[in-house]
Amino acid sequence: MAIWRRAAAAALTATLSACAGAGAERNPEMEYLGAGVLMVPVNRDETGCVRYRMLSGLQPDDFTVYWRIEPGHFTNNRINAACPPLPEHKPRPSRV
């Protein structure tokens, strides 16, 4: 049964990695969190901080964006992540 879970997770990882783009292929690697759960880097935000997605052979797809806090620990709240702060967005002038 464990082999089936790992095979399913590996297949999902390969599929997601093929669609992830260049940002996921540079430095970050997948992190195995145990029980068939993987955190897979998918792209980077505007500051270059890596975004992750959770893959699990046991649970349905999770489309939540995660950021890394430290090895083995992730958050879906970017403020808590080990990332530089986002640049302040200036309001666009109105066209009235």
OpenMM code with the backbone's topology and positions (N, CA, C; nanometers):
from openmm import Vec3, app, unit

residues = "MET ALA ILE TRP ARG ARG ALA ALA ALA ALA ALA LEU THR ALA THR LEU SER ALA CYS ALA GLY ALA GLY ALA GLU ARG ASN PRO GLU MET GLU TYR LEU GLY ALA GLY VAL LEU MET VAL PRO VAL ASN ARG ASP GLU THR GLY CYS VAL ARG TYR ARG MET LEU SER GLY LEU GLN PRO ASP ASP PHE THR VAL TYR TRP ARG ILE GLU PRO GLY HIS PHE THR ASN ASN ARG ILE ASN ALA ALA CYS PRO PRO LEU PRO GLU HIS LYS PRO ARG PRO SER ARG VAL".split()
positions = [
    Vec3(0.0822, -0.1196, 0.0000),
    Vec3(0.0000, 0.0000, 0.0000),
    Vec3(0.0864, 0.1257, 0.0000),
    Vec3(0.1957, 0.1251, 0.0788),
    Vec3(0.2842, 0.2418, 0.0836),
    Vec3(0.3502, 0.2652, -0.0515),
    Vec3(0.3815, 0.1581, -0.1228),
    Vec3(0.4429, 0.1720, -0.2551),
    Vec3(0.3454, 0.2403, -0.3498),
    Vec3(0.2183, 0.2039, -0.3428),
    Vec3(0.1168, 0.2658, -0.4279),
    Vec3(0.1082, 0.4154, -0.3995),
    Vec3(0.1097, 0.4541, -0.2722),
    Vec3(0.1024, 0.5964, -0.2355),
    Vec3(0.2223, 0.6734, -0.2897),
    Vec3(0.3401, 0.6159, -0.2736),
    Vec3(0.4602, 0.6844, -0.3238),
    Vec3(0.4583, 0.6947, -0.4756),
    Vec3(0.4122, 0.5903, -0.5422),
    Vec3(0.4040, 0.5932, -0.6892),
    Vec3(0.3046, 0.6996, -0.7349),
    Vec3(0.1914, 0.7098, -0.6668),
    Vec3(0.0913, 0.8119, -0.7018),
    Vec3(0.1474, 0.9516, -0.6777),
    Vec3(0.2156, 0.9698, -0.5660),
    Vec3(0.2751, 1.1006, -0.5361),
    Vec3(0.3820, 1.1353, -0.6383),
    Vec3(0.4622, 1.0375, -0.6795),
    Vec3(0.5666, 1.0629, -0.7789),
    Vec3(0.5051, 1.1001, -0.9135),
    Vec3(0.3971, 1.0321, -0.9515),
    Vec3(0.3296, 1.0645, -1.0773),
    Vec3(0.2705, 1.2052, -1.0737),
    Vec3(0.2079, 1.2408, -0.9625),
    Vec3(0.1533, 1.3758, -0.9489),
    Vec3(0.2641, 1.4801, -0.9518),
    Vec3(0.3739, 1.4505, -0.8872),
    Vec3(0.4868, 1.5424, -0.8844),
    Vec3(0.5421, 1.5637, -1.0243),
    Vec3(0.5589, 1.4585, -1.0988),
    Vec3(0.6112, 1.4706, -1.2345),
    Vec3(0.5183, 1.5526, -1.3221),
    Vec3(0.3885, 1.5303, -1.3084),
    Vec3(0.2910, 1.6066, -1.3859),
    Vec3(0.2957, 1.7529, -1.3493),
    Vec3(0.2959, 1.7833, -1.2216),
    Vec3(0.2985, 1.9223, -1.1762),
    Vec3(0.4297, 1.9895, -1.2134),
    Vec3(0.5396, 1.9205, -1.2006),
    Vec3(0.6696, 1.9793, -1.2328),
    Vec3(0.6799, 2.0127, -1.3810),
    Vec3(0.6203, 1.9315, -1.4647),
    Vec3(0.6243, 1.9587, -1.6079),
    Vec3(0.5499, 2.0870, -1.6421),
    Vec3(0.4500, 2.1220, -1.5637),
    Vec3(0.3704, 2.2414, -1.5879),
    Vec3(0.4179, 2.3618, -1.5075),
    Vec3(0.5122, 2.3438, -1.4210),
    Vec3(0.5466, 2.4486, -1.3258),
    Vec3(0.6229, 2.5650, -1.3859),
    Vec3(0.7023, 2.5424, -1.4872),
    Vec3(0.7780, 2.6512, -1.5468),
    Vec3(0.9184, 2.6602, -1.4899),
    Vec3(0.9937, 2.7540, -1.5407),
    Vec3(1.1359, 2.7643, -1.5077),
    Vec3(1.1608, 2.7981, -1.3612),
    Vec3(1.0734, 2.8728, -1.2969),
    Vec3(1.0957, 2.9135, -1.1584),
    Vec3(1.1087, 2.7962, -1.0640),
    Vec3(1.0394, 2.6882, -1.0901),
    Vec3(1.0448, 2.5727, -1.0014),
    Vec3(1.1663, 2.4854, -1.0282),
    Vec3(1.2321, 2.5044, -1.1414),
    Vec3(1.3425, 2.4163, -1.1769),
    Vec3(1.4773, 2.4699, -1.1322),
    Vec3(1.4861, 2.5892, -1.0808),
    Vec3(1.6166, 2.6461, -1.0457),
    Vec3(1.6725, 2.5806, -0.9214),
    Vec3(1.6638, 2.6419, -0.8052),
    Vec3(1.7284, 2.5897, -0.6853),
    Vec3(1.6418, 2.5018, -0.5963),
    Vec3(1.5184, 2.5384, -0.5691),
    Vec3(1.4439, 2.4623, -0.4677),
    Vec3(1.4117, 2.3210, -0.5134),
    Vec3(1.4102, 2.2326, -0.4157),
    Vec3(1.3755, 2.0938, -0.4422),
    Vec3(1.2474, 2.0587, -0.3686),
    Vec3(1.1870, 1.9474, -0.4072),
    Vec3(1.0695, 1.8981, -0.3358),
    Vec3(1.1116, 1.8591, -0.1954),
    Vec3(1.0187, 1.8744, -0.1023),
    Vec3(1.0453, 1.8302, 0.0347),
    Vec3(0.9429, 1.7241, 0.0721),
    Vec3(0.9919, 1.6114, 0.1178),
    Vec3(0.9054, 1.5031, 0.1633),
    Vec3(0.8728, 1.5281, 0.3103),
    Vec3(0.7443, 1.5416, 0.3422),
    Vec3(0.7033, 1.5701, 0.4796),
    Vec3(0.6575, 1.4466, 0.5549),
    Vec3(0.6557, 1.3320, 0.4895),
    Vec3(0.6131, 1.2085, 0.5540),
    Vec3(0.4727, 1.1708, 0.5135),
    Vec3(0.4364, 1.0461, 0.5328),
    Vec3(0.3028, 0.9925, 0.5037),
    Vec3(0.2589, 1.0232, 0.3610),
    Vec3(0.3526, 1.0202, 0.2660),
    Vec3(0.3192, 1.0431, 0.1260),
    Vec3(0.2899, 1.1876, 0.0901),
    Vec3(0.3265, 1.2818, 0.1749),
    Vec3(0.3003, 1.4238, 0.1511),
    Vec3(0.4284, 1.4907, 0.1015),
    Vec3(0.4167, 1.5603, -0.0112),
    Vec3(0.5293, 1.6324, -0.0700),
    Vec3(0.4946, 1.7796, -0.0835),
    Vec3(0.5929, 1.8655, -0.0611),
    Vec3(0.5787, 2.0074, -0.0918),
    Vec3(0.6611, 2.0308, -0.2178),
    Vec3(0.5938, 2.0738, -0.3235),
    Vec3(0.6562, 2.0870, -0.4542),
    Vec3(0.6653, 2.2346, -0.4923),
    Vec3(0.7861, 2.2840, -0.5245),
    Vec3(0.7964, 2.4231, -0.5687),
    Vec3(0.7331, 2.4387, -0.7064),
    Vec3(0.6516, 2.5441, -0.7238),
    Vec3(0.5839, 2.5618, -0.8520),
    Vec3(0.6235, 2.6897, -0.9249),
    Vec3(0.6526, 2.7966, -0.8526),
    Vec3(0.6956, 2.9208, -0.9165),
    Vec3(0.7463, 3.0164, -0.8096),
    Vec3(0.7681, 3.1405, -0.8473),
    Vec3(0.8163, 3.2425, -0.7537),
    Vec3(0.7239, 3.3629, -0.7586),
    Vec3(0.7126, 3.4318, -0.6450),
    Vec3(0.6313, 3.5532, -0.6433),
    Vec3(0.7146, 3.6711, -0.6910),
    Vec3(0.6604, 3.7929, -0.6806),
    Vec3(0.7305, 3.9091, -0.7353),
    Vec3(0.8606, 3.9439, -0.6638),
    Vec3(0.8845, 3.8920, -0.5449),
    Vec3(1.0120, 3.9154, -0.4758),
    Vec3(1.1102, 3.8003, -0.4969),
    Vec3(1.0692, 3.6981, -0.5685),
    Vec3(1.1550, 3.5827, -0.5925),
    Vec3(1.1385, 3.4720, -0.4908),
    Vec3(1.0457, 3.4873, -0.3982),
    Vec3(1.0208, 3.3853, -0.2968),
    Vec3(0.9447, 3.2680, -0.3599),
    Vec3(0.9886, 3.1470, -0.3307),
    Vec3(0.9323, 3.0278, -0.3942),
    Vec3(0.7952, 2.9952, -0.3374),
    Vec3(0.7019, 2.9663, -0.4249),
    Vec3(0.5678, 2.9202, -0.3872),
    Vec3(0.5648, 2.7683, -0.4009),
    Vec3(0.4970, 2.7048, -0.3073),
    Vec3(0.4878, 2.5586, -0.3053),
    Vec3(0.3426, 2.5137, -0.3137),
    Vec3(0.3263, 2.3884, -0.3543),
    Vec3(0.1972, 2.3213, -0.3515),
    Vec3(0.2135, 2.1874, -0.2831),
    Vec3(0.1125, 2.1481, -0.2070),
    Vec3(0.1172, 2.0199, -0.1369),
    Vec3(0.0561, 1.9118, -0.2253),
    Vec3(0.1266, 1.8004, -0.2354),
    Vec3(0.0765, 1.6839, -0.3070),
    Vec3(0.0712, 1.5668, -0.2110),
    Vec3(-0.0387, 1.4946, -0.2167),
    Vec3(-0.0545, 1.3784, -0.1310),
    Vec3(-0.1307, 1.2717, -0.2074),
    Vec3(-0.0846, 1.1493, -0.1965),
    Vec3(-0.1543, 1.0383, -0.2607),
    Vec3(-0.2786, 0.9964, -0.1848),
    Vec3(-0.2977, 1.0483, -0.0640),
    Vec3(-0.4100, 1.0078, 0.0189),
    Vec3(-0.5238, 1.1088, 0.0215),
    Vec3(-0.4950, 1.2338, -0.0095),
    Vec3(-0.5955, 1.3387, 0.0014),
    Vec3(-0.6235, 1.3980, -0.1366),
    Vec3(-0.7401, 1.4617, -0.1510),
    Vec3(-0.7695, 1.5268, -0.2789),
    Vec3(-0.6720, 1.6421, -0.3036),
    Vec3(-0.6694, 1.6894, -0.4266),
    Vec3(-0.5789, 1.7989, -0.4627),
    Vec3(-0.5985, 1.9189, -0.3726),
    Vec3(-0.4873, 1.9798, -0.3346),
    Vec3(-0.4868, 2.1004, -0.2527),
    Vec3(-0.4295, 2.2122, -0.3388),
    Vec3(-0.5100, 2.3115, -0.3713),
    Vec3(-0.4667, 2.4205, -0.4585),
    Vec3(-0.4200, 2.5424, -0.3793),
    Vec3(-0.3982, 2.5258, -0.2503),
    Vec3(-0.3502, 2.6339, -0.1654),
    Vec3(-0.2043, 2.6644, -0.1988),
    Vec3(-0.1678, 2.7917, -0.1950),
    Vec3(-0.0292, 2.8324, -0.2141),
    Vec3(0.0383, 2.8344, -0.0774),
    Vec3(0.1578, 2.7753, -0.0712),
    Vec3(0.2347, 2.7715, 0.0527),
    Vec3(0.3700, 2.8372, 0.0309),
    Vec3(0.4254, 2.8918, 0.1380),
    Vec3(0.5609, 2.9450, 0.1394),
    Vec3(0.6366, 2.8744, 0.2505),
    Vec3(0.7657, 2.8676, 0.2366),
    Vec3(0.8495, 2.7967, 0.3330),
    Vec3(0.8845, 2.8879, 0.4503),
    Vec3(0.8738, 2.8335, 0.5703),
    Vec3(0.9176, 2.9041, 0.6904),
    Vec3(1.0612, 2.8612, 0.7211),
    Vec3(1.0824, 2.7317, 0.7227),
    Vec3(1.2135, 2.6695, 0.7446),
    Vec3(1.2020, 2.5271, 0.6942),
    Vec3(1.3108, 2.4520, 0.6864),
    Vec3(1.3015, 2.3152, 0.6343),
    Vec3(1.1938, 2.2328, 0.7058),
    Vec3(1.1020, 2.1780, 0.6256),
    Vec3(0.9951, 2.0940, 0.6794),
    Vec3(0.8754, 2.1692, 0.7340),
    Vec3(0.8781, 2.3018, 0.7303),
    Vec3(0.7685, 2.3825, 0.7837),
    Vec3(0.7241, 2.4846, 0.6793),
    Vec3(0.5937, 2.4868, 0.6537),
    Vec3(0.5371, 2.5736, 0.5514),
    Vec3(0.4162, 2.6470, 0.6066),
    Vec3(0.3798, 2.7566, 0.5399),
    Vec3(0.2637, 2.8345, 0.5801),
    Vec3(0.1883, 2.8789, 0.4564),
    Vec3(0.0586, 2.9007, 0.4714),
    Vec3(-0.0190, 2.9572, 0.3611),
    Vec3(-0.0381, 3.1077, 0.3808),
    Vec3(0.0261, 3.1648, 0.4834),
    Vec3(0.0225, 3.3082, 0.5106),
    Vec3(0.1606, 3.3644, 0.4788),
    Vec3(0.1714, 3.4375, 0.3707),
    Vec3(0.3021, 3.4853, 0.3246),
    Vec3(0.3735, 3.5718, 0.4284),
    Vec3(0.3002, 3.6415, 0.5107),
    Vec3(0.3607, 3.7276, 0.6122),
    Vec3(0.4496, 3.6463, 0.7065),
    Vec3(0.4115, 3.5218, 0.7337),
    Vec3(0.4885, 3.4365, 0.8248),
    Vec3(0.6047, 3.3651, 0.7561),
    Vec3(0.6155, 3.3776, 0.6250),
    Vec3(0.7181, 3.3051, 0.5503),
    Vec3(0.8537, 3.3724, 0.5629),
    Vec3(0.9565, 3.2947, 0.5339),
    Vec3(1.0935, 3.3472, 0.5348),
    Vec3(1.1211, 3.4097, 0.3982),
    Vec3(1.0534, 3.5212, 0.3701),
    Vec3(1.0619, 3.5896, 0.2411),
    Vec3(1.0780, 3.7390, 0.2638),
    Vec3(1.1380, 3.8078, 0.1665),
    Vec3(1.1424, 3.9533, 0.1777),
    Vec3(1.0007, 4.0101, 0.1675),
    Vec3(0.9757, 4.1264, 0.2258),
    Vec3(0.8409, 4.1830, 0.2183),
    Vec3(0.8023, 4.2175, 0.0750),
    Vec3(0.6745, 4.2097, 0.0479),
    Vec3(0.6235, 4.2456, -0.0845),
    Vec3(0.6382, 4.3953, -0.1063),
    Vec3(0.6649, 4.4372, -0.2297),
    Vec3(0.6724, 4.5801, -0.2559),
    Vec3(0.5337, 4.6429, -0.2422),
    Vec3(0.5327, 4.7679, -0.1992),
    Vec3(0.4045, 4.8363, -0.1871),
    Vec3(0.3544, 4.8712, -0.3262),
    Vec3(0.2280, 4.8429, -0.3482),
    Vec3(0.1678, 4.8733, -0.4773),
    Vec3(0.1108, 5.0143, -0.4726),
    Vec3(0.1477, 5.0914, -0.5712),
    Vec3(0.0960, 5.2275, -0.5801),
    Vec3(-0.0366, 5.2247, -0.6552),
    Vec3(-0.1351, 5.3004, -0.6068),
    Vec3(-0.2630, 5.3011, -0.6782),
    Vec3(-0.2482, 5.3607, -0.8179),
    Vec3(-0.3243, 5.3049, -0.9096),
    Vec3(-0.3227, 5.3564, -1.0467),
    Vec3(-0.4042, 5.4856, -1.0525),
    Vec3(-0.3618, 5.5804, -1.1344),
    Vec3(-0.4429, 5.7016, -1.1483),
    Vec3(-0.5758, 5.6690, -1.2160),
    Vec3(-0.6781, 5.7337, -1.1726),
    Vec3(-0.8100, 5.7080, -1.2325),
    Vec3(-0.8176, 5.7738, -1.3699),
    Vec3(-0.9020, 5.7189, -1.4536),
    Vec3(-0.9170, 5.7702, -1.5901),
    Vec3(-1.0487, 5.8428, -1.6075),
    Vec3(-1.0852, 5.9172, -1.5092),
    Vec3(-1.2133, 5.9877, -1.5153),
    Vec3(-1.1974, 6.1216, -1.5807),
] * unit.nanometer
topology = app.Topology()
chain = topology.addChain("A")
for resn in residues:
    res = topology.addResidue(resn, chain)
    for name in ("N", "CA", "C"):
        topology.addAtom(name, app.Element.getBySymbol(name[0]), res)
